[in-house]
Every structure is written in C-alpha cells, then in structure tokens.
Amino acid sequence: MFWVYVLRSLKDGKHYTGYTNDFDRRFHEHNTGRTHSTRRRRPFILVHLEEYSDEESAKKREKHLKSGRGREELREILKEKK
C-alpha cells in the first residue's frame, strides 16, 4: 500500500503534501525533524490521507495535489472536513 498525505504545520498553518509506503514512519520523521524540508515547521497534524495500491498512482496523485487545480481541489476537500 502507498499513501498520499497532507499535513498542516501547527507553527505556520501551511500544508505539506507527500506520499510514502509507510505512513506511520514518515509522519514520525516529519514530527521529529528527520525531514529536512519540514524540520523548521514542526509540529504537524494529519489533515488528509488517501490509500493507493501502487506507487505510480500515489505519485500521480501527489503531483496533482501540488498543481494549481490540485491545490483548488485540496482546498475544497479540507473545507468539507471542517
């Protein structure tokens, strides 16, 4: 299984989108400063998670969510969860 996830920084309120095959490990890495790109924005909370059966699909979804249309779609998804 692969996971596409969106985290929100409790420090600055910004989102981080990524994908992984081990979400628990990756979330721990983000929150303990082991991920260089997010180290200064800790702590994080999970705001969105999607499951995929293969890496290619997860990569495509992550790339989409980071695009203009994908960001708009993500805003709508997150608005519905509030």
PDB file of N, CA, C and O in Angstrom:
ATOM      1  N   MET A   1       0.824  -1.188   0.000  1.00  0.00           N
ATOM      2  CA  MET A   1       0.000   0.000   0.000  1.00  0.00           C
ATOM      3  C   MET A   1       0.871   1.256   0.000  1.00  0.00           C
ATOM      4  O   MET A   1       1.959   1.285   0.576  1.00  0.00           O
ATOM      5  N   PHE A   2       0.366   2.270  -0.652  1.00  0.00           N
ATOM      6  CA  PHE A   2       1.014   3.576  -0.666  1.00  0.00           C
ATOM      7  C   PHE A   2       0.004   4.604  -0.193  1.00  0.00           C
ATOM      8  O   PHE A   2      -1.205   4.429  -0.347  1.00  0.00           O
ATOM      9  N   TRP A   3       0.513   5.665   0.379  1.00  0.00           N
ATOM     10  CA  TRP A   3      -0.326   6.693   0.976  1.00  0.00           C
ATOM     11  C   TRP A   3       0.066   8.067   0.450  1.00  0.00           C
ATOM     12  O   TRP A   3       1.249   8.393   0.349  1.00  0.00           O
ATOM     13  N   VAL A   4      -0.942   8.865   0.116  1.00  0.00           N
ATOM     14  CA  VAL A   4      -0.748  10.287  -0.177  1.00  0.00           C
ATOM     15  C   VAL A   4      -1.314  11.007   1.038  1.00  0.00           C
ATOM     16  O   VAL A   4      -2.438  10.741   1.465  1.00  0.00           O
ATOM     17  N   TYR A   5      -0.525  11.919   1.589  1.00  0.00           N
ATOM     18  CA  TYR A   5      -0.933  12.566   2.830  1.00  0.00           C
ATOM     19  C   TYR A   5      -0.733  14.071   2.749  1.00  0.00           C
ATOM     20  O   TYR A   5       0.110  14.573   2.006  1.00  0.00           O
ATOM     21  N   VAL A   6      -1.533  14.767   3.532  1.00  0.00           N
ATOM     22  CA  VAL A   6      -1.407  16.216   3.665  1.00  0.00           C
ATOM     23  C   VAL A   6      -1.310  16.517   5.146  1.00  0.00           C
ATOM     24  O   VAL A   6      -2.170  16.133   5.938  1.00  0.00           O
ATOM     25  N   LEU A   7      -0.247  17.211   5.500  1.00  0.00           N
ATOM     26  CA  LEU A   7      -0.020  17.610   6.886  1.00  0.00           C
ATOM     27  C   LEU A   7      -0.197  19.114   7.002  1.00  0.00           C
ATOM     28  O   LEU A   7       0.039  19.848   6.043  1.00  0.00           O
ATOM     29  N   ARG A   8      -0.611  19.569   8.170  1.00  0.00           N
ATOM     30  CA  ARG A   8      -0.677  21.009   8.431  1.00  0.00           C
ATOM     31  C   ARG A   8       0.269  21.319   9.580  1.00  0.00           C
ATOM     32  O   ARG A   8       0.254  20.658  10.619  1.00  0.00           O
ATOM     33  N   SER A   9       1.083  22.331   9.369  1.00  0.00           N
ATOM     34  CA  SER A   9       2.004  22.766  10.401  1.00  0.00           C
ATOM     35  C   SER A   9       1.240  23.551  11.457  1.00  0.00           C
ATOM     36  O   SER A   9       0.493  24.473  11.132  1.00  0.00           O
ATOM     37  N   LEU A  10       1.427  23.188  12.707  1.00  0.00           N
ATOM     38  CA  LEU A  10       0.813  23.951  13.795  1.00  0.00           C
ATOM     39  C   LEU A  10       1.596  25.232  14.068  1.00  0.00           C
ATOM     40  O   LEU A  10       1.115  26.119  14.772  1.00  0.00           O
ATOM     41  N   LYS A  11       2.789  25.326  13.516  1.00  0.00           N
ATOM     42  CA  LYS A  11       3.622  26.510  13.699  1.00  0.00           C
ATOM     43  C   LYS A  11       3.212  27.637  12.747  1.00  0.00           C
ATOM     44  O   LYS A  11       3.041  28.779  13.174  1.00  0.00           O
ATOM     45  N   ASP A  12       3.055  27.314  11.449  1.00  0.00           N
ATOM     46  CA  ASP A  12       2.759  28.368  10.481  1.00  0.00           C
ATOM     47  C   ASP A  12       1.455  28.158   9.706  1.00  0.00           C
ATOM     48  O   ASP A  12       1.080  29.003   8.893  1.00  0.00           O
ATOM     49  N   GLY A  13       0.761  27.043   9.947  1.00  0.00           N
ATOM     50  CA  GLY A  13      -0.527  26.791   9.308  1.00  0.00           C
ATOM     51  C   GLY A  13      -0.455  26.327   7.863  1.00  0.00           C
ATOM     52  O   GLY A  13      -1.490  26.075   7.246  1.00  0.00           O
ATOM     53  N   LYS A  14       0.746  26.209   7.312  1.00  0.00           N
ATOM     54  CA  LYS A  14       0.895  25.789   5.915  1.00  0.00           C
ATOM     55  C   LYS A  14       0.798  24.277   5.802  1.00  0.00           C
ATOM     56  O   LYS A  14       0.987  23.543   6.771  1.00  0.00           O
ATOM     57  N   HIS A  15       0.491  23.829   4.567  1.00  0.00           N
ATOM     58  CA  HIS A  15       0.321  22.409   4.301  1.00  0.00           C
ATOM     59  C   HIS A  15       1.550  21.820   3.633  1.00  0.00           C
ATOM     60  O   HIS A  15       2.282  22.512   2.925  1.00  0.00           O
ATOM     61  N   TYR A  16       1.767  20.535   3.866  1.00  0.00           N
ATOM     62  CA  TYR A  16       2.810  19.767   3.203  1.00  0.00           C
ATOM     63  C   TYR A  16       2.153  18.524   2.634  1.00  0.00           C
ATOM     64  O   TYR A  16       1.434  17.824   3.348  1.00  0.00           O
ATOM     65  N   THR A  17       2.387  18.237   1.360  1.00  0.00           N
ATOM     66  CA  THR A  17       1.815  17.072   0.694  1.00  0.00           C
ATOM     67  C   THR A  17       2.938  16.128   0.302  1.00  0.00           C
ATOM     68  O   THR A  17       3.963  16.557  -0.229  1.00  0.00           O
ATOM     69  N   GLY A  18       2.743  14.841   0.565  1.00  0.00           N
ATOM     70  CA  GLY A  18       3.746  13.851   0.211  1.00  0.00           C
ATOM     71  C   GLY A  18       3.114  12.492  -0.007  1.00  0.00           C
ATOM     72  O   GLY A  18       1.904  12.323   0.138  1.00  0.00           O
ATOM     73  N   TYR A  19       3.963  11.510  -0.362  1.00  0.00           N
ATOM     74  CA  TYR A  19       3.482  10.133  -0.477  1.00  0.00           C
ATOM     75  C   TYR A  19       4.537   9.208   0.105  1.00  0.00           C
ATOM     76  O   TYR A  19       5.717   9.555   0.161  1.00  0.00           O
ATOM     77  N   THR A  20       4.109   8.036   0.534  1.00  0.00           N
ATOM     78  CA  THR A  20       5.002   7.080   1.169  1.00  0.00           C
ATOM     79  C   THR A  20       4.377   5.694   1.154  1.00  0.00           C
ATOM     80  O   THR A  20       3.179   5.543   0.913  1.00  0.00           O
ATOM     81  N   ASN A  21       5.198   4.687   1.414  1.00  0.00           N
ATOM     82  CA  ASN A  21       4.660   3.334   1.572  1.00  0.00           C
ATOM     83  C   ASN A  21       4.554   2.956   3.051  1.00  0.00           C
ATOM     84  O   ASN A  21       4.093   1.862   3.379  1.00  0.00           O
ATOM     85  N   ASP A  22       4.977   3.854   3.944  1.00  0.00           N
ATOM     86  CA  ASP A  22       4.890   3.607   5.391  1.00  0.00           C
ATOM     87  C   ASP A  22       4.525   4.930   6.076  1.00  0.00           C
ATOM     88  O   ASP A  22       5.395   5.686   6.507  1.00  0.00           O
ATOM     89  N   PHE A  23       3.236   5.183   6.162  1.00  0.00           N
ATOM     90  CA  PHE A  23       2.793   6.483   6.664  1.00  0.00           C
ATOM     91  C   PHE A  23       3.235   6.735   8.107  1.00  0.00           C
ATOM     92  O   PHE A  23       3.699   7.833   8.415  1.00  0.00           O
ATOM     93  N   ASP A  24       3.107   5.763   8.985  1.00  0.00           N
ATOM     94  CA  ASP A  24       3.465   5.982  10.393  1.00  0.00           C
ATOM     95  C   ASP A  24       4.930   6.406  10.535  1.00  0.00           C
ATOM     96  O   ASP A  24       5.241   7.338  11.276  1.00  0.00           O
ATOM     97  N   ARG A  25       5.823   5.721   9.823  1.00  0.00           N
ATOM     98  CA  ARG A  25       7.243   6.071   9.863  1.00  0.00           C
ATOM     99  C   ARG A  25       7.463   7.485   9.340  1.00  0.00           C
ATOM    100  O   ARG A  25       8.183   8.278   9.946  1.00  0.00           O
ATOM    101  N   ARG A  26       6.838   7.790   8.214  1.00  0.00           N
ATOM    102  CA  ARG A  26       7.041   9.088   7.570  1.00  0.00           C
ATOM    103  C   ARG A  26       6.494  10.229   8.431  1.00  0.00           C
ATOM    104  O   ARG A  26       7.131  11.277   8.538  1.00  0.00           O
ATOM    105  N   PHE A  27       5.338  10.040   9.039  1.00  0.00           N
ATOM    106  CA  PHE A  27       4.753  11.051   9.914  1.00  0.00           C
ATOM    107  C   PHE A  27       5.687  11.305  11.102  1.00  0.00           C
ATOM    108  O   PHE A  27       5.907  12.449  11.501  1.00  0.00           O
ATOM    109  N   HIS A  28       6.224  10.232  11.652  1.00  0.00           N
ATOM    110  CA  HIS A  28       7.175  10.346  12.763  1.00  0.00           C
ATOM    111  C   HIS A  28       8.416  11.139  12.320  1.00  0.00           C
ATOM    112  O   HIS A  28       8.912  11.984  13.064  1.00  0.00           O
ATOM    113  N   GLU A  29       8.904  10.865  11.124  1.00  0.00           N
ATOM    114  CA  GLU A  29      10.075  11.592  10.605  1.00  0.00           C
ATOM    115  C   GLU A  29       9.793  13.087  10.485  1.00  0.00           C
ATOM    116  O   GLU A  29      10.645  13.907  10.825  1.00  0.00           O
ATOM    117  N   HIS A  30       8.621  13.442  10.010  1.00  0.00           N
ATOM    118  CA  HIS A  30       8.258  14.863   9.890  1.00  0.00           C
ATOM    119  C   HIS A  30       8.222  15.524  11.268  1.00  0.00           C
ATOM    120  O   HIS A  30       8.711  16.642  11.433  1.00  0.00           O
ATOM    121  N   ASN A  31       7.655  14.850  12.237  1.00  0.00           N
ATOM    122  CA  ASN A  31       7.466  15.462  13.553  1.00  0.00           C
ATOM    123  C   ASN A  31       8.686  15.404  14.462  1.00  0.00           C
ATOM    124  O   ASN A  31       8.707  16.054  15.507  1.00  0.00           O
ATOM    125  N   THR A  32       9.695  14.641  14.084  1.00  0.00           N
ATOM    126  CA  THR A  32      10.915  14.587  14.896  1.00  0.00           C
ATOM    127  C   THR A  32      12.074  15.317  14.245  1.00  0.00           C
ATOM    128  O   THR A  32      13.195  15.273  14.752  1.00  0.00           O
ATOM    129  N   GLY A  33      11.819  15.996  13.118  1.00  0.00           N
ATOM    130  CA  GLY A  33      12.860  16.794  12.477  1.00  0.00           C
ATOM    131  C   GLY A  33      13.789  16.019  11.574  1.00  0.00           C
ATOM    132  O   GLY A  33      14.837  16.535  11.185  1.00  0.00           O
ATOM    133  N   ARG A  34      13.439  14.802  11.230  1.00  0.00           N
ATOM    134  CA  ARG A  34      14.290  13.993  10.356  1.00  0.00           C
ATOM    135  C   ARG A  34      14.068  14.280   8.883  1.00  0.00           C
ATOM    136  O   ARG A  34      14.770  13.728   8.036  1.00  0.00           O
ATOM    137  N   THR A  35      13.104  15.134   8.561  1.00  0.00           N
ATOM    138  CA  THR A  35      12.848  15.525   7.176  1.00  0.00           C
ATOM    139  C   THR A  35      13.298  16.971   7.016  1.00  0.00           C
ATOM    140  O   THR A  35      12.705  17.887   7.585  1.00  0.00           O
ATOM    141  N   HIS A  36      14.349  17.158   6.238  1.00  0.00           N
ATOM    142  CA  HIS A  36      14.969  18.480   6.112  1.00  0.00           C
ATOM    143  C   HIS A  36      13.966  19.568   5.694  1.00  0.00           C
ATOM    144  O   HIS A  36      13.962  20.665   6.253  1.00  0.00           O
ATOM    145  N   SER A  37      13.121  19.252   4.710  1.00  0.00           N
ATOM    146  CA  SER A  37      12.223  20.274   4.161  1.00  0.00           C
ATOM    147  C   SER A  37      11.150  20.748   5.139  1.00  0.00           C
ATOM    148  O   SER A  37      10.576  21.820   4.946  1.00  0.00           O
ATOM    149  N   THR A  38      10.869  19.969   6.182  1.00  0.00           N
ATOM    150  CA  THR A  38       9.812  20.356   7.116  1.00  0.00           C
ATOM    151  C   THR A  38      10.321  20.574   8.543  1.00  0.00           C
ATOM    152  O   THR A  38       9.541  20.877   9.445  1.00  0.00           O
ATOM    153  N   ARG A  39      11.589  20.422   8.734  1.00  0.00           N
ATOM    154  CA  ARG A  39      12.182  20.473  10.086  1.00  0.00           C
ATOM    155  C   ARG A  39      11.785  21.719  10.866  1.00  0.00           C
ATOM    156  O   ARG A  39      11.450  21.624  12.047  1.00  0.00           O
ATOM    157  N   ARG A  40      11.817  22.874  10.233  1.00  0.00           N
ATOM    158  CA  ARG A  40      11.554  24.141  10.937  1.00  0.00           C
ATOM    159  C   ARG A  40      10.074  24.462  11.094  1.00  0.00           C
ATOM    160  O   ARG A  40       9.722  25.474  11.701  1.00  0.00           O
ATOM    161  N   ARG A  41       9.207  23.616  10.556  1.00  0.00           N
ATOM    162  CA  ARG A  41       7.763  23.901  10.595  1.00  0.00           C
ATOM    163  C   ARG A  41       7.016  22.988  11.559  1.00  0.00           C
ATOM    164  O   ARG A  41       5.786  23.012  11.589  1.00  0.00           O
ATOM    165  N   ARG A  42       7.718  22.193  12.338  1.00  0.00           N
ATOM    166  CA  ARG A  42       7.097  21.258  13.277  1.00  0.00           C
ATOM    167  C   ARG A  42       6.372  22.004  14.378  1.00  0.00           C
ATOM    168  O   ARG A  42       6.712  23.152  14.665  1.00  0.00           O
ATOM    169  N   PRO A  43       5.378  21.381  15.006  1.00  0.00           N
ATOM    170  CA  PRO A  43       4.810  20.047  14.790  1.00  0.00           C
ATOM    171  C   PRO A  43       3.733  20.061  13.701  1.00  0.00           C
ATOM    172  O   PRO A  43       3.239  21.113  13.294  1.00  0.00           O
ATOM    173  N   PHE A  44       3.391  18.856  13.250  1.00  0.00           N
ATOM    174  CA  PHE A  44       2.395  18.674  12.199  1.00  0.00           C
ATOM    175  C   PHE A  44       1.231  17.841  12.698  1.00  0.00           C
ATOM    176  O   PHE A  44       1.364  17.025  13.610  1.00  0.00           O
ATOM    177  N   ILE A  45       0.078  18.071  12.068  1.00  0.00           N
ATOM    178  CA  ILE A  45      -1.073  17.191  12.257  1.00  0.00           C
ATOM    179  C   ILE A  45      -1.500  16.695  10.882  1.00  0.00           C
ATOM    180  O   ILE A  45      -1.301  17.378   9.877  1.00  0.00           O
ATOM    181  N   LEU A  46      -2.074  15.527  10.845  1.00  0.00           N
ATOM    182  CA  LEU A  46      -2.586  14.952   9.610  1.00  0.00           C
ATOM    183  C   LEU A  46      -3.947  15.570   9.311  1.00  0.00           C
ATOM    184  O   LEU A  46      -4.831  15.569  10.168  1.00  0.00           O
ATOM    185  N   VAL A  47      -4.120  16.100   8.095  1.00  0.00           N
ATOM    186  CA  VAL A  47      -5.419  16.665   7.721  1.00  0.00           C
ATOM    187  C   VAL A  47      -6.081  15.904   6.574  1.00  0.00           C
ATOM    188  O   VAL A  47      -7.276  16.075   6.333  1.00  0.00           O
ATOM    189  N   HIS A  48      -5.314  15.057   5.856  1.00  0.00           N
ATOM    190  CA  HIS A  48      -5.904  14.304   4.752  1.00  0.00           C
ATOM    191  C   HIS A  48      -5.013  13.112   4.430  1.00  0.00           C
ATOM    192  O   HIS A  48      -3.787  13.224   4.439  1.00  0.00           O
ATOM    193  N   LEU A  49      -5.642  11.959   4.144  1.00  0.00           N
ATOM    194  CA  LEU A  49      -4.901  10.732   3.848  1.00  0.00           C
ATOM    195  C   LEU A  49      -5.677   9.930   2.811  1.00  0.00           C
ATOM    196  O   LEU A  49      -6.885   9.728   2.941  1.00  0.00           O
ATOM    197  N   GLU A  50      -4.967   9.473   1.776  1.00  0.00           N
ATOM    198  CA  GLU A  50      -5.559   8.646   0.730  1.00  0.00           C
ATOM    199  C   GLU A  50      -4.694   7.401   0.542  1.00  0.00           C
ATOM    200  O   GLU A  50      -3.469   7.470   0.643  1.00  0.00           O
ATOM    201  N   GLU A  51      -5.334   6.266   0.270  1.00  0.00           N
ATOM    202  CA  GLU A  51      -4.643   4.992   0.104  1.00  0.00           C
ATOM    203  C   GLU A  51      -4.632   4.578  -1.363  1.00  0.00           C
ATOM    204  O   GLU A  51      -5.639   4.709  -2.059  1.00  0.00           O
ATOM    205  N   TYR A  52      -3.474   4.072  -1.834  1.00  0.00           N
ATOM    206  CA  TYR A  52      -3.321   3.603  -3.214  1.00  0.00           C
ATOM    207  C   TYR A  52      -2.637   2.250  -3.210  1.00  0.00           C
ATOM    208  O   TYR A  52      -1.826   1.960  -2.331  1.00  0.00           O
ATOM    209  N   SER A  53      -2.963   1.422  -4.190  1.00  0.00           N
ATOM    210  CA  SER A  53      -2.395   0.077  -4.241  1.00  0.00           C
ATOM    211  C   SER A  53      -1.019   0.050  -4.898  1.00  0.00           C
ATOM    212  O   SER A  53      -0.275  -0.915  -4.722  1.00  0.00           O
ATOM    213  N   ASP A  54      -0.666   1.092  -5.652  1.00  0.00           N
ATOM    214  CA  ASP A  54       0.633   1.087  -6.321  1.00  0.00           C
ATOM    215  C   ASP A  54       1.297   2.464  -6.240  1.00  0.00           C
ATOM    216  O   ASP A  54       0.628   3.487  -6.098  1.00  0.00           O
ATOM    217  N   GLU A  55       2.616   2.461  -6.334  1.00  0.00           N
ATOM    218  CA  GLU A  55       3.395   3.686  -6.185  1.00  0.00           C
ATOM    219  C   GLU A  55       3.115   4.692  -7.300  1.00  0.00           C
ATOM    220  O   GLU A  55       3.051   5.894  -7.038  1.00  0.00           O
ATOM    221  N   GLU A  56       2.950   4.233  -8.514  1.00  0.00           N
ATOM    222  CA  GLU A  56       2.708   5.138  -9.633  1.00  0.00           C
ATOM    223  C   GLU A  56       1.451   5.981  -9.423  1.00  0.00           C
ATOM    224  O   GLU A  56       1.461   7.185  -9.681  1.00  0.00           O
ATOM    225  N   SER A  57       0.374   5.356  -8.959  1.00  0.00           N
ATOM    226  CA  SER A  57      -0.873   6.082  -8.706  1.00  0.00           C
ATOM    227  C   SER A  57      -0.693   7.114  -7.594  1.00  0.00           C
ATOM    228  O   SER A  57      -1.201   8.231  -7.687  1.00  0.00           O
ATOM    229  N   ALA A  58       0.030   6.734  -6.550  1.00  0.00           N
ATOM    230  CA  ALA A  58       0.271   7.656  -5.436  1.00  0.00           C
ATOM    231  C   ALA A  58       1.105   8.844  -5.891  1.00  0.00           C
ATOM    232  O   ALA A  58       0.815   9.982  -5.523  1.00  0.00           O
ATOM    233  N   LYS A  59       2.135   8.591  -6.684  1.00  0.00           N
ATOM    234  CA  LYS A  59       2.986   9.672  -7.207  1.00  0.00           C
ATOM    235  C   LYS A  59       2.179  10.642  -8.060  1.00  0.00           C
ATOM    236  O   LYS A  59       2.323  11.858  -7.943  1.00  0.00           O
ATOM    237  N   LYS A  60       1.327  10.086  -8.924  1.00  0.00           N
ATOM    238  CA  LYS A  60       0.497  10.932  -9.787  1.00  0.00           C
ATOM    239  C   LYS A  60      -0.449  11.801  -8.968  1.00  0.00           C
ATOM    240  O   LYS A  60      -0.634  12.981  -9.265  1.00  0.00           O
ATOM    241  N   ARG A  61      -1.041  11.217  -7.946  1.00  0.00           N
ATOM    242  CA  ARG A  61      -1.974  11.971  -7.097  1.00  0.00           C
ATOM    243  C   ARG A  61      -1.244  13.066  -6.328  1.00  0.00           C
ATOM    244  O   ARG A  61      -1.737  14.190  -6.231  1.00  0.00           O
ATOM    245  N   GLU A  62      -0.074  12.748  -5.782  1.00  0.00           N
ATOM    246  CA  GLU A  62       0.715  13.756  -5.071  1.00  0.00           C
ATOM    247  C   GLU A  62       1.045  14.914  -6.015  1.00  0.00           C
ATOM    248  O   GLU A  62       0.887  16.081  -5.656  1.00  0.00           O
ATOM    249  N   LYS A  63       1.499  14.585  -7.210  1.00  0.00           N
ATOM    250  CA  LYS A  63       1.843  15.619  -8.194  1.00  0.00           C
ATOM    251  C   LYS A  63       0.622  16.472  -8.527  1.00  0.00           C
ATOM    252  O   LYS A  63       0.726  17.693  -8.644  1.00  0.00           O
ATOM    253  N   HIS A  64      -0.533  15.829  -8.677  1.00  0.00           N
ATOM    254  CA  HIS A  64      -1.764  16.566  -8.976  1.00  0.00           C
ATOM    255  C   HIS A  64      -2.118  17.528  -7.840  1.00  0.00           C
ATOM    256  O   HIS A  64      -2.458  18.686  -8.083  1.00  0.00           O
ATOM    257  N   LEU A  65      -2.037  17.039  -6.597  1.00  0.00           N
ATOM    258  CA  LEU A  65      -2.400  17.887  -5.461  1.00  0.00           C
ATOM    259  C   LEU A  65      -1.461  19.082  -5.303  1.00  0.00           C
ATOM    260  O   LEU A  65      -1.820  20.075  -4.670  1.00  0.00           O
ATOM    261  N   LYS A  66      -0.268  18.990  -5.872  1.00  0.00           N
ATOM    262  CA  LYS A  66       0.686  20.095  -5.811  1.00  0.00           C
ATOM    263  C   LYS A  66       0.536  21.057  -6.995  1.00  0.00           C
ATOM    264  O   LYS A  66       1.192  22.097  -7.037  1.00  0.00           O
ATOM    265  N   SER A  67      -0.330  20.709  -7.957  1.00  0.00           N
ATOM    266  CA  SER A  67      -0.569  21.566  -9.124  1.00  0.00           C
ATOM    267  C   SER A  67      -1.638  22.603  -8.797  1.00  0.00           C
ATOM    268  O   SER A  67      -2.257  22.543  -7.734  1.00  0.00           O
ATOM    269  N   GLY A  68      -1.853  23.534  -9.684  1.00  0.00           N
ATOM    270  CA  GLY A  68      -2.868  24.569  -9.473  1.00  0.00           C
ATOM    271  C   GLY A  68      -4.257  24.007  -9.248  1.00  0.00           C
ATOM    272  O   GLY A  68      -4.914  24.346  -8.263  1.00  0.00           O
ATOM    273  N   ARG A  69      -4.707  23.155 -10.145  1.00  0.00           N
ATOM    274  CA  ARG A  69      -6.037  22.544  -9.997  1.00  0.00           C
ATOM    275  C   ARG A  69      -6.111  21.652  -8.768  1.00  0.00           C
ATOM    276  O   ARG A  69      -7.129  21.605  -8.077  1.00  0.00           O
ATOM    277  N   GLY A  70      -5.022  20.948  -8.508  1.00  0.00           N
ATOM    278  CA  GLY A  70      -4.980  20.067  -7.348  1.00  0.00           C
ATOM    279  C   GLY A  70      -5.072  20.835  -6.040  1.00  0.00           C
ATOM    280  O   GLY A  70      -5.734  20.391  -5.102  1.00  0.00           O
ATOM    281  N   ARG A  71      -4.409  21.987  -5.974  1.00  0.00           N
ATOM    282  CA  ARG A  71      -4.490  22.815  -4.765  1.00  0.00           C
ATOM    283  C   ARG A  71      -5.920  23.284  -4.530  1.00  0.00           C
ATOM    284  O   ARG A  71      -6.397  23.307  -3.395  1.00  0.00           O
ATOM    285  N   GLU A  72      -6.603  23.661  -5.618  1.00  0.00           N
ATOM    286  CA  GLU A  72      -8.007  24.070  -5.508  1.00  0.00           C
ATOM    287  C   GLU A  72      -8.854  22.907  -5.005  1.00  0.00           C
ATOM    288  O   GLU A  72      -9.696  23.083  -4.124  1.00  0.00           O
ATOM    289  N   GLU A  73      -8.632  21.724  -5.561  1.00  0.00           N
ATOM    290  CA  GLU A  73      -9.371  20.527  -5.144  1.00  0.00           C
ATOM    291  C   GLU A  73      -9.098  20.230  -3.674  1.00  0.00           C
ATOM    292  O   GLU A  73     -10.017  19.901  -2.924  1.00  0.00           O
ATOM    293  N   LEU A  74      -7.847  20.343  -3.266  1.00  0.00           N
ATOM    294  CA  LEU A  74      -7.485  20.090  -1.878  1.00  0.00           C
ATOM    295  C   LEU A  74      -8.157  21.086  -0.938  1.00  0.00           C
ATOM    296  O   LEU A  74      -8.615  20.709   0.140  1.00  0.00           O
ATOM    297  N   ARG A  75      -8.218  22.352  -1.338  1.00  0.00           N
ATOM    298  CA  ARG A  75      -8.921  23.354  -0.522  1.00  0.00           C
ATOM    299  C   ARG A  75     -10.356  22.943  -0.278  1.00  0.00           C
ATOM    300  O   ARG A  75     -10.863  23.063   0.837  1.00  0.00           O
ATOM    301  N   GLU A  76     -11.017  22.455  -1.325  1.00  0.00           N
ATOM    302  CA  GLU A  76     -12.405  22.004  -1.205  1.00  0.00           C
ATOM    303  C   GLU A  76     -12.515  20.772  -0.289  1.00  0.00           C
ATOM    304  O   GLU A  76     -13.418  20.691   0.544  1.00  0.00           O
ATOM    305  N   ILE A  77     -11.609  19.839  -0.447  1.00  0.00           N
ATOM    306  CA  ILE A  77     -11.612  18.628   0.396  1.00  0.00           C
ATOM    307  C   ILE A  77     -11.454  19.024   1.870  1.00  0.00           C
ATOM    308  O   ILE A  77     -12.186  18.544   2.736  1.00  0.00           O
ATOM    309  N   LEU A  78     -10.500  19.895   2.130  1.00  0.00           N
ATOM    310  CA  LEU A  78     -10.226  20.285   3.516  1.00  0.00           C
ATOM    311  C   LEU A  78     -11.360  21.128   4.094  1.00  0.00           C
ATOM    312  O   LEU A  78     -11.642  21.053   5.290  1.00  0.00           O
ATOM    313  N   LYS A  79     -12.011  21.931   3.247  1.00  0.00           N
ATOM    314  CA  LYS A  79     -13.149  22.741   3.696  1.00  0.00           C
ATOM    315  C   LYS A  79     -14.302  21.833   4.131  1.00  0.00           C
ATOM    316  O   LYS A  79     -14.981  22.113   5.118  1.00  0.00           O
ATOM    317  N   GLU A  80     -14.517  20.747   3.391  1.00  0.00           N
ATOM    318  CA  GLU A  80     -15.595  19.810   3.708  1.00  0.00           C
ATOM    319  C   GLU A  80     -15.331  19.061   5.012  1.00  0.00           C
ATOM    320  O   GLU A  80     -16.273  18.640   5.684  1.00  0.00           O
ATOM    321  N   LYS A  81     -14.080  18.894   5.371  1.00  0.00           N
ATOM    322  CA  LYS A  81     -13.725  18.162   6.593  1.00  0.00           C
ATOM    323  C   LYS A  81     -13.877  19.002   7.849  1.00  0.00           C
ATOM    324  O   LYS A  81     -13.892  18.448   8.948  1.00  0.00           O
ATOM    325  N   LYS A  82     -13.991  20.314   7.728  1.00  0.00           N
ATOM    326  CA  LYS A  82     -14.102  21.184   8.912  1.00  0.00           C
ATOM    327  C   LYS A  82     -15.440  21.066   9.560  1.00  0.00           C
ATOM    328  O   LYS A  82     -15.700  21.728  10.565  1.00  0.00           O
TER     329      LYS A  82
END
